[in-house]
Amino acid sequence: MKFNKKVLSNGLTVLHEKRDLPVTTVMLASKFGSRYESEKDKGIAHFIEHLCFKGTEKRTTEQIAAELEKVGGILNAFTSEEETAYHVKLPSKHLDLAMDVIFDIFFNPTFPEKEIEKEGGVICEEIRMYRDNPAAHVLERIKGCLYKKPFGMFIAGTEDNIKKMKREDLLKKHSEVYFPGNAILTVVGNNEFEDVVKLAEKFCVNNEGKKPQVSEIKTQNLKSIEKRGDLQQANLAMGFHFPKTSEKEKFAAEVFLAIFGQGMSSKLWREVREKRGLAYAIKTEMDAGKDYGYLVIYIGTGKDKVREVINLCVEEFSKMKDISEKEVEDAKEQVMGNYDISTEDCANVATNLLLEEISGKAEDYYDFKKEIAKVTLKDIKELAEKADYSYFALTP
């Protein structure tokens, strides 16, 4: 493994990790996501992501997919709070093709009028799908309990917002934020850095835009219950404000989570499922970015057990103040082992390099284990003091 980084003359940041396996992930991202939207245009970043696959000046929708798939490539994209990223994984020998297609859909989409109305309908169905899925619904709503609008809103936006977005609005926003100085290219695979740079210079346009403005993220702690008659069990999401990726406490947060809620040996799993049989489905994860961070718990349980489960989760969170030095050391080993396993997949590495670059420096990704090793028992206990929580329950 060898890491390289360069900022091109047009402002494009290029990140590269050389590895021996003959598979490459190419990821091109705009530093524009849901975090940068107002309440009235919430969902525009996600809408643009969809439309970038609907044809360019030299490729139809079908050609975009077919050119990559015929060589074994897998094309996809995601919109998050702080970025919108387009990525393809394919055999390393087809790097030229991957770069050509990714740069084309990123910089040269045409946003056909007929596709905007059609894709708007697709996104509205996506919004409805999340609402109709109880587990997805509560995980989306817990963010709104932890953060005020517009940050607390669903990344896909609202149906009303989507239906009001016009082609000129979407094109204008795209031209403003999809420019080299606001973009990051990440390539992880069996390719030479010099070749990556040459291809980036070949396919990258030299347009200019403006860095998106951000509004203050305002936190809150709401508690809410929604009733829905067609359910057999209650779906509960709980959220705790937690360190941002720009804060040094983020490493202690990783260790905290390993002890508290990661896997079948975690405290939460043992107490809620194994000892009391209160749930089949239980999971805990963190969502964090440069300017936000929270820990979320999801549990499916009986309607009459919701209050008991909430109290139990809060109690277990508070008990993290009483853990031992050995528990911390064991958890650090677990977290570092998970990191090693995640590096097997070039797509995981590309994503993590991108996220580290947005939060600070991509190079910090390679210091992860060193920073985890520094976490102390005191660090974990300090996090356990931050017990302000929100919950959202969807009940029968």
PyMOL commands that set and color helices and strands:
alter all, ss='L'
color gray80, all
select helices_A, chain A and resi 34-36+44-51+61-69+92-107+113-132+134-146+159-164+167-177+180-182+193-203+250-260+267-275+303-322+325-342+346-359+362-373+377-384
alter helices_A, ss='H'
color red, helices_A
select strands_A, chain A and resi 2-7+13-18+23-30+74-79+84-91+183-189+223-227+234-241+282-289+292-301+389-395
alter strands_A, ss='S'
color yellow, strands_A
deselect
rebuild
show_as cartoon
